[in-house]
């Protein structure tokens, strides 16, 4: 296949969400619908959302991905895998290779939503120029597939964007947003908030709604292609103690909390694979975790949602969910 040298359109007829149903997809899809875009949701068993189209595909199978992606689309790679390094090691390289190959063949833009595991422990703010120095097995996998994608862009095979966020919280992140699960949900249930590691270190958190707003802006601007972007994240970061206090105030309760020490996580890991594998990234909670998104903010004039506002909106989201379930 010849190098992909044609300029990409600023408007795409199809916005394909590969890995529908997750936290970031839940934030992105409403934004795309508000923008009047044609949205195709792709997941293993199909995901139905009013106003969208649905397709079934396994991201690890090239032919299925190829059938699901129309020519000239923008493809948002938002796949979430079980928190198991054995699955990550087997499936992430296949998923990335399939996405690259399909987008190159279909002349589609690939937007990959990424995390920060590949950076490893960082002294000072994490920026788009922070070198990869992973200290975890999952970080090594993330570094490998991110490098693969940018190398293919440099070779002219396709256009792509890597969009990274810090740990995220907010509406739609009920299953995978750690601050949602360990802090907001527990406080709303009248329980003590939990946090692994120090609650006195500052810790940047990205609001899901800000991700949903930013991804289409990146896709619509050709000057953003073939680069890494940090998604809008409120600054300065707050301590998790302050996050717990704000969440408790929004929930109408007291800021009760329990710090989960390493020995407790290690003990829990004997019975739960997810807890076991959490141990290798606990460095994120033992040190200041500062995520710098000034590049995208300056380029697009974006203002991240303040923590005080985002926490209140997340609590209100949970209350709406509870009311709809009770109706």
RASULSUL-V865907 format. One line per field, one symbol per residue. ss: DSSP state (A for helix, B for strand, O for the rest). phi: phi as a letter, one per 30 degrees, with the letter a starting at -180 (. if undefined). burial: b if it has 9 or more other ideal C-beta (glycine too) atoms within 8 Angstrom, else e. A space follows every 10 residues. Layout:
ss->???
phi->???
burial->???
This chain:
ss->OOOOOOOOOO OOOOBBBBOO OOAAAAAAAA AAAAOOOOBB BBBOOOOOOO OOBBBBOOOO OAAAAAAAOO OOOBBBBOOO OOOOAAAAAA AAAAAAAAAA AAAAAOOOBB BBBBOOAAAO OOOOOBOOOO OOOOOOAAAA AAAAAAAAAA AAAAOOOOOB BBBBOOOBBO OOOOOOOAAA AAAAAAAAOO OOBBBBOOOO OBBOOBBAAA AAAAAAAAAO OAAAOOBBBB OOOOOOOBBA AAAAAAAAAA AOOOOOBBBB OAAAAAAAOO OOAAAAAAAA AOAAAAOOBO BOOAAAAAAA OOOOOOAAAA AAAAAAAAAA AAAAAAO
phi->.dedcddddd bcdbccccjd jdddddddee dddddiddcc ccadcibcbe jbcbbcacdd cedddeddcd eidcccdbdc cedbdddedd cdeddddddd dddddchcdc ccdbccdddi dbdjddbdcd ddbdcbdddd dddddddedd dddddidaca bcccbdecbk ejcdcbdedd ddcddddddi cddbadjdcc ddbdbcdedd ddddeddddd cddddibcbd debebddcdd ddeddddddd dibcddabdc dedddddddd cbdddedded cdedccbebc cccddddddc idcdddeedd dddddddddd ddddddd
burial->eeebeeeeee ebebbbbbbb ebbbbbbbbb bbbeeebebb bbbeebbebe ebebbbbebe beebbbebbb ebbbbbbbbe beebbebbbe bbbbbbbbbb bbbbebbbbb bbbbebbbbb bbeeebebee ebebebbbbb bbbbbbbbbb ebbeeebbbb bbbbbbbbbb bbbbeebebb bbbbbbbbee eebbbbbebe bbbbbbbbbb bbbbbbbbbe beebbeebbb bbbbeebbbb bbbbbbbbeb bebebbbebb eeeebbebbe eeebbbbbbb bbbbbeeebb bbbebbbeeb ebebbebeeb bbbbbebbbe beeeeee
